Amino acid sequence: MYICAIIESMTFLRPEILTALILLTLPIIVHLFEFRIFKPTVFSNLLFLEHLKHEQHRYQKLKRWLILLLRLGYFTGIIMAFALPTIPEQSNTLQDAPAYLLYLDNSFSTTAKGFSGSSLLSEAKEELYQWSKSLDGNQINWFTNDAQYPNQSIKDFQQTILSLSASPRQHSPEQVTLNAQRMFAQMGASNRHLIWYTDHQNWSVPSNLDGIELTLRSLIATDRTNICLEKAAIDRSDPDKTRLSVLLSNNLNEEQSITIRVYKEDKLFTQTGTKLSPGQDKTVDFDLGALNKFKGMVTIEDRGLGYDDTLYFNVPPQPKVKVLSIGQKSHAVLRSIFDEKDFSYNQRDLSTLDFSLIREQNLIILDQLPSINNALIGALKEHLLNSGGLVIIPEMATMETAQQILSEFRLGRISSLNQQSRTVIEINANDPFYKGIFEQNVADFQYPTVGQSYNVNTQARTLLSFDQGTP
């Protein structure tokens, strides 16, 4: 078995000399055709030679075969000696059969323009496609940021490489090397060669090569300056106005003007121009009006990467504000205030109230309740903890209930009832409560007059102030 293994691993430095083995046919021809001339000799009696002739015939036949074998072995040895046979070491044998693995970086950064005017990814795809046409019956092992393709035929490789597109995924050099090691292990290869197509974005020499011979194919872009649509934000604090804020970033070398376009359902809705300073982010605002539902996109045009020049956004329908009024004395007035267009208004009596409704509401109104129980107070406290709103309309005839409600929610204390007419002279428009209500200064506002009011001692924020500065 050992000799057979040596013979199988034997190679020749000059294998063309082995063609001379065809000359071994000459001894065979000489053996088959004996070119001897027999000369007759007169003899008196041949009977005593009969036995000697039979013995000599077998001896001569064996002799001729031995001579033939010696001649063949002699010439074979001479020819093989000139062919320079050698038995390589195991490491040299492996070096003669390297395993190649190809990695193509198809991250979005490869969409930058190359010297040919096409993207770097397109240049790499065309190069690999033309290279595959020169292969003959070989299988290709390769992978990208999205998938691995072990032992792929040349035809399948050509179809895959032509349909390959840029990917949002980007692997670190260590991740790429780890994937390569896994594929090499599946291939059972020891002499590992990795061909790496990269544009050198966020690239460094990986620390975990572990015996992998690395060959870099650099993809060079003509210009790396780029403008990016980072994000878009929707502000709907004002129900009559929807504001779209677009944030742009850049790595420009000089100031540049661009046009930002906003599309609604693939139709141009509005556009504006702006100037960008090198390396400085900028936010551009658009007024979309009182739009209740909007599907659109924002686009820019620049000389850099193309994948970050479009941003899609969606303005969902404005949900109605859920309002629950507990009590019925002010129902007619409240119904006129909370119209069906913007509000989902419901009225319930305290005696028939389903407390599970409170968790679903945005605003709770206590409408002149003559009494209040602990269960309702606990439900309202949970409602306030969940950022819900509460409006209290006190009952004039039952001051005890109003005092209890204010005390439970730490809103102060009613000191007395004022039955004289008083005028509201100030609105605290800067309070967050009025956010999105006033578009301009309210100094010239026509303030109302109140017939009856309560004098309240409180540390809470004041929204309206009377002529004497009291809340």
Secondary structure, DSSP 8 states (H G I E B T S, - for coil): -HHHHHHHH-EESSGGGGGGGGGGHHHHHHHHS----------S--GGGHHHHHHHHHHHHHHHHHHHHHHHHHHHHHHHHHT-EE---HHHHHHTS-EEEEEE--BGGGGSB-TTSSBHHHHHHHHHHHHHHT--S--EEEE-SS-EEEEE-HHHHHHHHHH---BS----HHHHHHHHHHHHHHHT-SSEEEEEEE--TT----S--TTEEEEEEE---S----EEEEEEEEEEEETTEEEEEEEEEE--SS-EEEEEEEEETTEEEEEEEEEE-TT--EEEEEE--S-SSEEEEEE---SS-STTSEEEEEE-----EEEEEESSTTHHHHHHHS-TTTEEEEEE-GGG--GGGGGG-SEEEEES-S---HHHHHHHHHHHHTT-EEEEE--TT-HHHHHHHHHHTT--EEEEEE-S-EEEEEE-TTSGGGTTT-SS--TT----EESSEEEEE--S--SEEETTS--
